Amino acid sequence: MDAVLKIQSSEFTDELIEKIKALIRGKENSEITISISDQASNGTLREETREEYFERLEKGIKNLEKGDVITFSGDSFELFSKHLTEKE
């Protein structure tokens, strides 16, 4: 299963985390990736051009090759999400 959730930081709530946990409950080898962007977009679900897509893909590959990735457990995810909401 693949899913992309694009949300505003104000929508990142404990309720959302619980829904995500329920979605992956019982599934082995589940992976969640969170990307935080300070850049304004032309809409949460805007379509990107072919060039933008490949630029983003290339950047992701380079980051992965450099080891510039963050992984954490479900418990760490909850602590991180609480940390984010405290900053608001």
C-alpha positions as CSV (number, residue, x, y, z in Angstrom):
1,M,0.0,0.0,0.0
2,D,1.3,3.5,-0.8
3,A,-0.3,6.7,0.5
4,V,0.8,10.3,0.4
5,L,-0.6,12.6,3.0
6,K,0.1,16.3,2.5
7,I,-1.1,18.4,5.4
8,Q,-0.5,21.7,7.0
9,S,1.4,21.7,10.3
10,S,-1.8,22.7,12.1
11,E,-3.4,19.5,11.0
12,F,-0.7,17.3,12.5
13,T,-2.6,16.3,15.6
14,D,-2.6,13.3,18.0
15,E,-5.9,12.2,16.3
16,L,-4.0,12.0,12.9
17,I,-1.2,10.0,14.5
18,E,-3.8,7.6,16.0
19,K,-5.4,7.2,12.5
20,I,-2.0,6.4,10.9
21,K,-1.2,3.9,13.7
22,A,-4.6,2.2,13.1
23,L,-3.9,2.1,9.4
24,I,-0.6,0.3,9.7
25,R,-1.5,-1.8,12.8
26,G,-0.6,-5.5,12.2
27,K,1.4,-4.8,9.0
28,E,5.0,-5.8,9.1
29,N,7.8,-3.8,7.6
30,S,5.6,-0.6,7.4
31,E,7.5,2.6,6.7
32,I,6.5,6.2,7.2
33,T,8.3,9.1,5.7
34,I,7.8,12.7,6.8
35,S,9.0,15.6,4.8
36,I,8.9,19.1,6.3
37,S,8.9,22.1,4.0
38,D,9.0,25.8,4.8
39,Q,8.4,26.7,1.2
40,A,5.0,27.9,0.2
41,S,3.3,25.9,-2.5
42,N,0.5,26.8,-4.9
43,G,-1.8,24.5,-3.0
44,T,-1.4,21.5,-0.8
45,L,-2.0,19.0,-3.6
46,R,-0.7,21.1,-6.5
47,E,0.6,19.2,-9.5
48,E,4.3,19.6,-10.2
49,T,5.9,19.8,-13.6
50,R,7.9,17.0,-15.0
51,E,11.1,19.0,-14.3
52,E,10.1,19.7,-10.7
53,Y,9.3,16.0,-10.2
54,F,12.6,14.8,-11.5
55,E,14.5,17.5,-9.6
56,R,12.8,16.4,-6.3
57,L,13.4,12.8,-7.1
58,E,17.1,13.4,-7.9
59,K,17.5,15.4,-4.6
60,G,15.9,12.5,-2.7
61,I,18.3,10.0,-4.3
62,K,21.3,12.2,-3.5
63,N,20.2,12.6,0.1
64,L,19.7,8.9,0.4
65,E,23.2,8.2,-1.0
66,K,24.7,10.7,1.4
67,G,22.9,9.0,4.3
68,D,21.0,12.1,4.9
69,V,17.9,10.3,6.2
70,I,16.1,10.1,9.5
71,T,14.5,6.9,10.9
72,F,12.8,6.4,14.2
73,S,10.4,4.0,16.0
74,G,6.7,4.6,16.5
75,D,7.4,5.8,20.0
76,S,10.0,8.2,18.8
77,F,7.5,9.4,16.1
78,E,5.0,10.3,18.9
79,L,7.6,12.2,20.9
80,F,8.7,14.1,17.8
81,S,5.1,15.0,16.9
82,K,4.5,16.3,20.4
83,H,7.7,18.3,20.1
84,L,6.4,19.9,16.9
85,T,3.0,20.8,18.3
86,E,4.7,22.4,21.4
87,K,6.5,24.8,19.0
88,E,3.3,26.3,17.6
